[in-house]
C-alpha cells in the first residue's frame, strides 16, 4: 500500500527507521517542533498538509498522523477522500514510551512533568516539553473558574488540593525517555548535564518505538483511530479512547 505520513520532526529518527523496514511505501513530511507552541497554528498546518496530499497525483491508501491530541492540535482534522490514521495518544510522550499504558503509569499523577528525548534535544528550542495532558483535561483551570463553578470555599479547596498534589508529585524533576535504538548517540548524558545545570533531578525511562512501527507497518488495532473520509477527529480526554471520529 501507499501511505503519506505527516509527523512532528521530533520523531524523525524513529519514523525513518521504521519506514525503512515497512512493507509499504511511505512518503514522509515533517512539521517543525516549534509549531506545537500554538495549537491553532499546528492544526492549520497539518490540515493544509492533508489537503495537499489529497490534491497530489499520488493515490494514497491512507494518511498517517504522527501526533497525539497534542494540546488539541489534532481536533477537527479531516480528509475528504482518504482515511486518516492516528495513534490513541495524548501527545508525543506516549509515542516515545510506546503505549498508553506506559504513559498513564508514569505521568498520571504528575501530568505536566517536563520530559525530553533525543528528538527534542537535537531540534531547535527548549530541550524539554511538558505533557499537554493537563491542559487538555482542564487540570490547570484557573482559581476563578473553580470558584465560579463550586463557590468560594469549595472552589479554593478543590484548586489547592489538585494543584498541591500535582506539584508534590512532579517535584523538581525532568524525565528523559531513552529508546534502545538511539542509546548509543549519547543524548542521555547531554540531558543529564542540562538538568544538573538547572538544579533538576533526572529520571530515565525506557522508551519504545512500537506504536510508530505499527503505524507505518499498517498494523492498526485498537491502539489507533481510523477516521473515514468526511469524518473529523474529536477529543474524548480519557485514558483509553482519547480520540474518536465523528
C-alpha positions as CSV (number, residue, x, y, z in Angstrom):
1,X,0.0,0.0,0.0
2,X,0.9,3.6,-0.4
3,X,0.9,5.9,2.7
4,X,1.5,9.5,3.4
5,X,2.9,10.2,6.9
6,X,2.8,13.6,8.4
7,X,4.6,13.8,11.7
8,X,6.4,16.2,14.1
9,X,10.1,16.5,13.4
10,X,11.0,15.3,16.9
11,X,10.1,11.8,15.7
12,X,12.3,12.0,12.6
13,X,14.9,9.3,13.6
14,X,12.4,6.8,14.9
15,X,10.0,7.3,11.9
16,X,12.7,6.9,9.3
17,X,14.0,3.8,11.0
18,X,10.6,2.0,10.8
19,X,9.7,3.3,7.4
20,X,12.9,1.8,6.1
21,X,11.7,-1.6,7.3
22,X,8.0,-1.2,6.4
23,X,6.5,-3.4,3.7
24,X,4.6,-0.4,2.5
25,X,5.7,2.7,0.5
26,X,5.6,5.7,2.8
27,X,6.0,9.3,1.7
28,X,7.3,11.4,4.6
29,X,6.6,15.0,5.7
30,X,7.6,16.6,9.0
31,X,6.3,19.7,10.7
32,X,8.6,21.9,12.8
33,X,8.9,21.3,16.6
34,X,8.0,24.9,17.3
35,X,4.6,24.6,15.7
36,X,3.4,22.8,18.9
37,X,3.6,26.2,20.8
38,X,0.4,27.3,19.1
39,X,-2.3,24.5,18.8
40,X,-4.3,26.5,16.3
41,X,-1.2,27.1,14.1
42,X,-0.3,23.4,14.2
43,X,-3.8,22.3,13.4
44,X,-4.0,24.6,10.4
45,X,-0.6,23.4,9.3
46,X,-1.5,19.7,9.5
47,X,-4.8,20.2,7.8
48,X,-3.1,22.0,4.9
49,X,-0.7,19.1,4.5
50,X,-3.6,16.7,4.5
51,X,-5.3,18.7,1.7
52,X,-2.0,18.9,-0.3
53,X,-1.7,15.1,0.0
54,X,-5.2,14.6,-1.3
55,X,-4.6,17.1,-4.2
56,X,-1.4,15.4,-5.3
57,X,-1.2,12.8,-8.1
58,X,-0.3,10.2,-5.6
59,X,-3.3,8.0,-4.7
60,X,-2.7,7.3,-1.0
61,X,-4.4,4.4,0.7
62,X,-4.2,6.3,4.0
63,X,-2.7,9.4,5.5
64,X,-0.9,8.6,8.8
65,X,-0.5,11.2,11.5
66,X,2.5,11.1,13.8
67,X,0.9,13.0,16.6
68,X,-1.4,12.6,19.6
69,X,-4.0,15.0,20.8
70,X,-1.1,17.4,21.3
71,X,-2.9,20.1,23.2
72,X,-6.0,19.8,20.9
73,X,-3.8,20.4,17.8
74,X,-5.4,17.5,16.0
75,X,-9.0,18.2,16.8
76,X,-11.3,18.5,13.8
77,X,-8.7,17.3,11.3
78,X,-10.4,15.6,8.4
79,X,-9.8,14.3,4.8
80,X,-12.4,14.2,2.0
81,X,-11.4,11.0,0.2
82,X,-8.6,9.3,2.2
83,X,-8.6,7.5,5.6
84,X,-6.7,9.2,8.4
85,X,-4.9,7.1,10.9
86,X,-3.7,8.5,14.3
87,X,-2.4,6.8,17.4
88,X,-4.7,7.0,20.5
89,X,-2.2,9.2,22.4
90,X,-2.4,12.4,24.5
91,X,0.9,13.6,23.0
92,X,4.2,12.5,21.6
93,X,5.3,11.4,25.1
94,X,3.1,8.4,24.5
95,X,4.7,7.8,21.1
96,X,8.2,7.8,22.7
97,X,7.1,5.5,25.5
98,X,5.3,3.1,23.1
99,X,1.9,2.7,24.7
100,X,-1.0,4.5,26.5
101,X,-0.4,2.2,29.5
102,X,3.2,3.3,29.9
103,X,2.2,7.0,29.7
104,X,-0.5,6.5,32.3
105,X,1.8,4.6,34.6
106,X,4.5,7.3,34.6
107,X,2.5,10.6,34.2
108,X,-1.0,10.1,35.6
109,X,0.0,11.6,39.0
110,X,2.2,14.3,37.5
111,X,0.8,15.3,34.2
112,X,3.0,18.3,33.5
113,X,6.3,16.9,34.4
114,X,8.8,18.1,31.8
115,X,10.1,15.3,29.5
116,X,12.7,15.0,26.9
117,X,14.0,12.6,24.3
118,X,16.6,12.6,21.6
119,X,14.3,14.2,19.1
120,X,13.6,17.2,21.4
121,X,17.3,17.7,22.1
122,X,18.6,17.8,18.6
123,X,15.9,20.2,17.3
124,X,15.8,24.0,17.9
125,X,14.2,25.3,21.0
126,X,13.9,24.1,24.6
127,X,15.3,20.6,25.3
128,X,12.2,19.6,27.3
129,X,8.5,19.8,26.9
130,X,5.6,19.5,29.3
131,X,2.9,16.9,28.6
132,X,-0.2,18.5,27.1
133,X,-2.4,16.2,29.3
134,X,-3.1,18.8,32.0
135,X,-4.3,21.5,29.6
136,X,-6.4,19.1,27.6
137,X,-8.2,17.7,30.6
138,X,-8.6,21.1,32.4
139,X,-6.5,20.1,35.4
140,X,-5.0,23.6,35.4
141,X,-8.2,25.6,35.3
142,X,-7.8,29.0,36.9
143,X,-8.9,29.5,40.6
144,X,-11.6,31.8,39.4
145,X,-13.1,29.0,37.3
146,X,-13.3,26.7,40.2
147,X,-14.9,29.4,42.4
148,X,-17.5,30.2,39.7
149,X,-18.4,26.5,39.5
150,X,-18.2,25.4,43.1
151,X,-18.4,28.5,45.2
152,X,-15.7,30.5,47.1
153,X,-14.9,28.0,49.8
154,X,-15.2,24.8,47.8
155,X,-13.6,26.3,44.8
156,X,-10.5,27.3,46.7
157,X,-10.3,23.9,48.5
158,X,-10.5,21.9,45.2
159,X,-8.0,24.2,43.5
160,X,-5.4,24.0,46.3
161,X,-5.9,20.2,46.6
162,X,-5.4,19.5,43.0
163,X,-2.5,21.8,42.4
164,X,-0.8,20.9,45.7
165,X,-1.0,17.2,44.9
166,X,0.2,17.6,41.3
167,X,3.1,19.9,42.2
168,X,4.2,17.5,45.0
169,X,4.2,14.6,42.6
170,X,6.1,16.5,39.9
171,X,8.7,17.9,42.2
172,X,11.8,19.3,40.5
173,X,12.4,16.5,38.1
174,X,12.7,16.1,34.4
175,X,12.1,12.8,32.6
176,X,14.3,11.6,29.7
177,X,12.9,8.8,27.5
178,X,15.6,6.7,26.0
179,X,14.9,4.4,23.1
180,X,17.2,1.4,22.7
181,X,17.9,2.1,19.0
182,X,19.4,5.5,19.7
183,X,21.0,4.9,23.1
184,X,24.5,4.9,21.5
185,X,24.2,8.5,20.4
186,X,24.7,9.8,24.0
187,X,21.8,12.2,24.3
188,X,21.0,10.9,27.8
189,X,24.2,12.4,29.2
190,X,23.6,15.7,27.5
191,X,20.2,15.9,29.1
192,X,21.7,14.9,32.4
193,X,24.2,17.8,32.2
194,X,21.5,20.3,31.3
195,X,19.2,19.1,34.1
196,X,22.1,19.4,36.6
197,X,22.8,23.0,35.4
198,X,19.2,23.8,36.3
199,X,19.2,22.0,39.6
200,X,16.8,19.4,38.4
201,X,16.6,15.7,39.2
202,X,16.7,13.5,36.1
203,X,14.6,10.4,35.8
204,X,15.3,8.0,32.9
205,X,12.5,5.9,31.3
206,X,12.9,3.1,28.8
207,X,11.1,4.1,25.6
208,X,9.8,2.0,22.7
209,X,9.0,2.7,19.1
210,X,6.4,0.1,18.9
211,X,3.5,2.5,18.2
212,X,5.3,4.2,15.4
213,X,6.3,0.9,14.0
214,X,2.7,-0.3,14.0
215,X,1.6,2.9,12.4
216,X,3.9,2.7,9.4
217,X,3.5,-1.1,9.1
218,X,-0.3,-0.7,8.8
219,X,-0.9,-2.7,12.0
220,X,-3.9,-0.6,13.1
221,X,-5.6,-2.2,16.0
222,X,-7.5,-0.6,19.0
223,X,-4.4,1.5,19.7
224,X,-5.2,3.6,16.7
225,X,-8.2,5.7,15.4
226,X,-9.2,5.3,11.8
227,X,-11.0,8.3,10.5
228,X,-13.0,7.6,7.4
229,X,-13.3,10.2,4.6
230,X,-15.6,13.0,5.7
231,X,-15.3,12.3,9.4
232,X,-13.3,14.5,11.8
233,X,-11.2,13.9,14.9
234,X,-12.8,14.8,18.3
235,X,-11.3,14.5,21.7
236,X,-12.6,12.2,24.5
237,X,-9.9,13.0,27.1
238,X,-9.9,9.7,29.0
239,X,-7.1,7.2,29.4
240,X,-8.2,4.7,26.9
241,X,-10.2,6.0,23.9
242,X,-8.6,9.5,23.9
243,X,-9.9,10.4,20.4
244,X,-12.8,9.3,18.3
245,X,-14.2,10.0,14.8
246,X,-17.5,11.8,14.1
